């Protein structure tokens, strides 16, 4: 920990891993997303272990969940994105991939939230865009978070980059982040490393630090 101008400046995992300052964010571990990855079960287990360590040591846990608006209620950007992901040329052919209440929209059973844990629905890639997450964390005095889930190259990188501009210290748990496109995921890691401001760790190291509290 470094100190200057009356401020404490965390620089390492040990500095940052404090339940009064850090939360765990589990990103989009939904049935319809996990099943798209060959190693989805491995990512589920890594997230579960992190979640259990967080619970046991007083770290707050937030889950994100991607939802699709009905096509008729979707705006221009939502329809354009859906057309690209669904590989259709006509917006009238778009369907709602993750409608609220559908089986594929739900979190996997292994990551069922506890009574004191929060699920935040979103229609954006960044978990901080148009959601209450930023306010919720700041209101708790939390300025650091560890993030795990799926997918690194699609939603986790935008979340980390967005949060850096909001003043957070993100900690990317690399072996607990799944990816649908490994090469794109490697580019995401390289981009974040080049930009600076975030930390990386693995699930075992983070769990060990959590268990010290």
SEDRENDREN-219373 format. One line per field, with one value per residue: y, z, x of N, C-alpha, C in turn; residue in one letter. Coordinates in steps of 0.2 Angstrom, whole numbers. Layout:
% residues N
nc2 <- c(Y,...)
nc3 <- c(Z,...)
nc1 <- c(X,...)
cac2 <- c(Y,...)
cac3 <- c(Z,...)
cac1 <- c(X,...)
cc2 <- c(Y,...)
cc3 <- c(Z,...)
cc1 <- c(X,...)
rest <- c(a,...)
//
This chain:
% residues 213
nc2 <- c(-6,11,28,44,62,60,49,32,21,7,-6,-19,-36,-41,-28,-24,-33,-33,-34,-23,-14,-21,-30,-44,-48,-57,-62,-63,-77,-87,-99,-100,-95,-101,-114,-112,-113,-124,-126,-122,-128,-128,-115,-111,-119,-112,-100,-103,-107,-95,-87,-94,-92,-78,-77,-83,-75,-62,-54,-44,-49,-48,-51,-51,-51,-54,-47,-49,-37,-37,-38,-28,-19,-15,-3,6,3,-9,-17,-17,-23,-35,-40,-42,-52,-62,-64,-60,-51,-43,-33,-37,-51,-53,-61,-63,-66,-69,-68,-61,-72,-83,-100,-100,-87,-88,-88,-101,-115,-118,-106,-99,-85,-79,-74,-61,-56,-49,-47,-40,-35,-32,-23,-20,-21,-17,-18,-7,2,11,4,0,-3,5,15,7,1,12,17,8,11,5,3,-6,-21,-38,-48,-61,-73,-75,-66,-65,-57,-51,-45,-43,-36,-23,-19,-18,-8,3,4,8,22,27,27,15,1,-13,-31,-43,-60,-71,-86,-89,-83,-85,-88,-86,-84,-88,-81,-68,-65,-66,-54,-45,-46,-42,-29,-23,-25,-16,-4,-2,1,-9,-25,-42,-59,-76,-88,-96,-89,-77,-82,-87,-75,-69,-78,-74,-65)
nc3 <- c(0,-4,2,1,2,11,7,4,-6,-15,-22,-25,-25,-12,-5,-10,-7,3,13,16,6,-6,-18,-26,-42,-52,-68,-80,-79,-85,-90,-104,-109,-103,-108,-121,-121,-122,-111,-101,-89,-81,-79,-72,-60,-55,-53,-43,-32,-29,-26,-14,-6,-5,2,14,20,21,10,-2,-14,-31,-45,-63,-76,-92,-102,-115,-123,-129,-147,-153,-143,-143,-146,-159,-158,-151,-159,-170,-165,-161,-174,-179,-171,-172,-185,-196,-209,-209,-198,-194,-193,-181,-165,-148,-138,-124,-116,-101,-88,-96,-98,-103,-99,-85,-71,-69,-59,-49,-46,-39,-31,-15,0,3,-8,-24,-39,-55,-68,-86,-102,-109,-113,-104,-87,-80,-87,-88,-77,-59,-53,-51,-42,-31,-27,-24,-13,-4,0,-8,-19,-27,-36,-39,-54,-63,-74,-89,-105,-108,-119,-124,-114,-102,-103,-108,-97,-87,-93,-93,-80,-75,-80,-71,-59,-52,-45,-54,-53,-62,-64,-71,-74,-71,-80,-94,-112,-128,-140,-141,-146,-147,-134,-129,-135,-128,-115,-117,-121,-110,-101,-107,-106,-92,-74,-69,-61,-62,-58,-52,-48,-37,-30,-27,-19,-8,-3,1,11,21,29)
nc1 <- c(4,3,5,-1,-4,-14,-21,-24,-17,-20,-10,-7,-14,-15,-16,-28,-38,-50,-64,-71,-68,-69,-78,-86,-89,-99,-101,-113,-117,-126,-138,-140,-129,-117,-118,-114,-100,-86,-79,-87,-92,-81,-78,-89,-87,-75,-80,-90,-82,-75,-86,-90,-79,-80,-92,-90,-81,-85,-86,-95,-106,-111,-121,-122,-134,-138,-151,-163,-173,-190,-191,-200,-199,-186,-173,-164,-150,-150,-157,-149,-137,-142,-145,-132,-127,-136,-135,-143,-151,-162,-172,-184,-183,-176,-175,-179,-166,-163,-175,-183,-186,-185,-178,-165,-161,-159,-148,-135,-139,-129,-124,-134,-140,-138,-148,-143,-136,-134,-143,-141,-149,-146,-145,-134,-116,-106,-106,-108,-115,-130,-136,-139,-127,-115,-119,-123,-111,-103,-111,-109,-96,-87,-73,-66,-66,-67,-68,-77,-82,-92,-93,-76,-71,-82,-90,-84,-72,-76,-83,-73,-65,-74,-76,-64,-63,-72,-66,-63,-54,-51,-51,-46,-50,-42,-42,-55,-63,-72,-72,-78,-71,-55,-44,-48,-50,-37,-32,-40,-35,-22,-24,-30,-20,-10,-17,-17,-20,-28,-29,-23,-26,-27,-40,-36,-27,-34,-44,-37,-32,-44,-48,-40,-46)
cac2 <- c(0,17,33,51,67,58,44,25,19,0,-8,-26,-40,-41,-22,-22,-38,-31,-34,-16,-10,-25,-34,-49,-47,-63,-59,-66,-84,-89,-106,-100,-92,-106,-120,-111,-114,-131,-127,-119,-131,-126,-108,-112,-121,-107,-94,-105,-107,-88,-85,-97,-89,-72,-77,-85,-70,-56,-49,-43,-53,-45,-55,-48,-56,-51,-49,-46,-34,-40,-35,-22,-14,-13,2,5,0,-15,-21,-18,-28,-42,-43,-44,-58,-68,-65,-59,-44,-40,-32,-41,-58,-54,-64,-61,-72,-70,-64,-62,-78,-89,-104,-98,-81,-89,-90,-108,-117,-118,-99,-96,-80,-80,-68,-55,-55,-44,-49,-34,-36,-26,-24,-17,-25,-15,-19,-1,6,11,-1,3,-6,10,18,2,0,18,18,4,13,0,6,-11,-27,-44,-50,-67,-75,-75,-68,-60,-53,-48,-40,-41,-31,-17,-18,-16,-2,8,6,12,29,28,27,9,-4,-19,-36,-48,-67,-74,-92,-89,-79,-89,-84,-89,-83,-87,-76,-61,-65,-64,-47,-41,-46,-38,-22,-21,-24,-10,2,-1,3,-15,-30,-49,-64,-82,-90,-99,-83,-73,-86,-87,-68,-68,-82,-71,-60)
cac3 <- c(0,-4,5,-1,2,15,3,4,-14,-16,-28,-25,-23,-5,-3,-12,-5,10,12,17,0,-12,-20,-31,-47,-56,-74,-85,-79,-87,-93,-111,-111,-101,-112,-127,-120,-121,-104,-97,-82,-77,-77,-66,-54,-53,-50,-37,-27,-28,-23,-8,-2,-3,7,20,23,22,4,-5,-21,-36,-51,-68,-80,-98,-104,-121,-124,-135,-153,-154,-138,-144,-150,-165,-156,-149,-165,-174,-162,-162,-181,-180,-167,-175,-193,-200,-212,-208,-191,-192,-191,-174,-160,-141,-136,-117,-113,-94,-86,-100,-95,-104,-95,-78,-69,-68,-52,-45,-44,-36,-27,-8,2,4,-14,-28,-46,-58,-75,-90,-109,-111,-112,-98,-81,-76,-91,-87,-71,-52,-50,-49,-36,-26,-24,-20,-7,1,1,-12,-25,-30,-37,-43,-59,-66,-78,-96,-109,-107,-124,-126,-109,-96,-105,-108,-90,-84,-96,-91,-73,-74,-80,-65,-53,-48,-46,-56,-53,-67,-62,-78,-75,-69,-85,-100,-118,-134,-145,-137,-149,-145,-127,-128,-137,-122,-109,-119,-121,-103,-98,-110,-103,-85,-70,-67,-58,-64,-53,-53,-43,-31,-26,-24,-13,-3,0,4,17,27,32)
cac1 <- c(0,6,1,1,-10,-20,-24,-21,-17,-18,-6,-7,-20,-15,-18,-35,-43,-52,-71,-74,-67,-69,-84,-85,-94,-100,-103,-117,-116,-133,-139,-139,-122,-112,-118,-110,-93,-84,-76,-92,-92,-75,-79,-95,-84,-71,-85,-93,-77,-74,-92,-91,-74,-82,-97,-87,-76,-89,-86,-101,-107,-115,-121,-125,-138,-140,-158,-165,-179,-194,-189,-204,-197,-179,-171,-160,-144,-152,-159,-143,-133,-145,-145,-126,-126,-140,-133,-149,-151,-169,-173,-190,-181,-173,-179,-176,-162,-163,-180,-184,-190,-184,-173,-158,-159,-158,-141,-134,-141,-123,-123,-140,-139,-140,-152,-139,-133,-138,-143,-142,-150,-143,-145,-128,-111,-103,-111,-109,-119,-137,-138,-138,-121,-110,-122,-123,-105,-101,-115,-106,-89,-82,-70,-62,-70,-65,-73,-76,-88,-92,-87,-70,-69,-88,-93,-80,-67,-80,-85,-67,-63,-79,-75,-58,-65,-76,-61,-63,-48,-54,-46,-48,-48,-41,-44,-62,-66,-73,-72,-80,-66,-49,-39,-51,-49,-30,-32,-43,-30,-17,-27,-31,-13,-7,-20,-15,-25,-32,-24,-25,-25,-31,-45,-33,-23,-39,-48,-32,-32,-51,-48,-36,-50)
cc2 <- c(6,23,40,56,64,52,37,23,11,-2,-15,-30,-40,-34,-21,-27,-37,-31,-27,-12,-14,-29,-39,-48,-54,-61,-64,-74,-87,-95,-105,-98,-98,-111,-118,-112,-121,-131,-123,-121,-129,-119,-107,-114,-116,-102,-96,-105,-100,-85,-87,-93,-82,-72,-79,-80,-63,-51,-49,-46,-50,-50,-51,-53,-52,-53,-46,-43,-37,-35,-28,-17,-12,-7,1,1,-7,-20,-22,-23,-35,-45,-45,-51,-64,-69,-65,-52,-40,-39,-36,-48,-59,-57,-62,-67,-74,-66,-66,-68,-84,-94,-102,-91,-82,-90,-98,-110,-117,-111,-96,-91,-81,-74,-62,-53,-52,-47,-42,-36,-30,-28,-22,-22,-23,-15,-13,4,5,5,3,1,0,13,13,1,6,19,14,6,8,3,1,-17,-32,-46,-57,-69,-76,-69,-63,-55,-49,-43,-39,-36,-24,-15,-15,-9,4,9,9,20,31,29,21,5,-11,-25,-42,-55,-71,-81,-94,-85,-84,-85,-89,-89,-82,-82,-69,-60,-63,-57,-43,-41,-42,-30,-19,-20,-18,-4,3,1,-3,-20,-37,-53,-70,-84,-92,-93,-79,-76,-86,-80,-67,-72,-80,-66,-64)
cc3 <- c(0,-1,2,-1,6,12,4,-3,-14,-22,-30,-24,-16,-2,-4,-9,2,9,13,10,-7,-13,-25,-36,-52,-62,-79,-85,-79,-91,-100,-113,-109,-105,-119,-127,-119,-114,-99,-90,-78,-75,-71,-60,-51,-50,-43,-31,-25,-24,-15,-3,0,2,14,24,22,16,1,-12,-25,-42,-56,-72,-86,-100,-111,-121,-130,-141,-154,-149,-138,-148,-156,-163,-154,-155,-170,-172,-162,-169,-182,-177,-170,-182,-197,-203,-211,-201,-189,-191,-185,-169,-153,-138,-128,-114,-105,-93,-90,-97,-96,-101,-88,-77,-68,-60,-47,-42,-42,-31,-20,-6,2,-2,-19,-35,-50,-66,-80,-97,-112,-110,-105,-92,-78,-81,-90,-82,-65,-49,-47,-42,-30,-23,-21,-14,-2,3,-3,-18,-28,-31,-41,-48,-62,-69,-85,-100,-108,-112,-126,-121,-103,-98,-105,-101,-86,-87,-94,-84,-71,-75,-75,-59,-49,-50,-48,-55,-57,-65,-68,-79,-73,-74,-92,-106,-124,-140,-142,-140,-147,-138,-125,-130,-131,-117,-111,-119,-114,-99,-100,-107,-96,-81,-67,-64,-61,-59,-55,-47,-36,-27,-23,-18,-7,1,4,11,23,31,36)
cc1 <- c(4,2,4,-5,-16,-24,-21,-22,-15,-15,-6,-13,-21,-18,-26,-40,-45,-60,-74,-73,-68,-75,-82,-91,-94,-104,-107,-117,-123,-133,-137,-133,-117,-112,-115,-103,-91,-82,-81,-92,-86,-75,-84,-91,-79,-75,-88,-88,-75,-80,-92,-85,-77,-88,-94,-83,-79,-88,-93,-101,-112,-115,-124,-129,-140,-147,-159,-172,-183,-192,-193,-202,-190,-178,-167,-154,-145,-153,-153,-138,-136,-145,-138,-125,-130,-139,-139,-148,-157,-170,-180,-189,-178,-178,-175,-172,-162,-168,-181,-188,-189,-179,-166,-156,-157,-150,-141,-136,-135,-122,-129,-138,-141,-144,-149,-135,-137,-137,-145,-143,-148,-145,-139,-122,-107,-108,-112,-114,-127,-140,-136,-131,-116,-113,-121,-117,-102,-104,-112,-99,-84,-80,-66,-67,-66,-70,-72,-83,-87,-96,-82,-70,-76,-90,-89,-75,-71,-81,-79,-65,-67,-77,-69,-59,-69,-72,-61,-56,-51,-48,-49,-45,-48,-44,-52,-66,-66,-73,-74,-76,-59,-44,-42,-50,-42,-29,-35,-38,-25,-18,-27,-24,-9,-10,-18,-21,-29,-26,-27,-22,-28,-35,-42,-30,-29,-43,-43,-32,-39,-51,-44,-40,-56)
rest <- c(x,x,x,x,x,x,x,x,x,x,x,x,x,x,x,x,x,x,x,x,x,x,x,x,x,x,x,x,x,x,x,x,x,x,x,x,x,x,x,x,x,x,x,x,x,x,x,x,x,x,x,x,x,x,x,x,x,x,x,x,x,x,x,x,x,x,x,x,x,x,x,x,x,x,x,x,x,x,x,x,x,x,x,x,x,x,x,x,x,x,x,x,x,x,x,x,x,x,x,x,x,x,x,x,x,x,x,x,x,x,x,x,x,x,x,x,x,x,x,x,x,x,x,x,x,x,x,x,x,x,x,x,x,x,x,x,x,x,x,x,x,x,x,x,x,x,x,x,x,x,x,x,x,x,x,x,x,x,x,x,x,x,x,x,x,x,x,x,x,x,x,x,x,x,x,x,x,x,x,x,x,x,x,x,x,x,x,x,x,x,x,x,x,x,x,x,x,x,x,x,x,x,x,x,x,x,x,x,x,x,x,x,x)
//
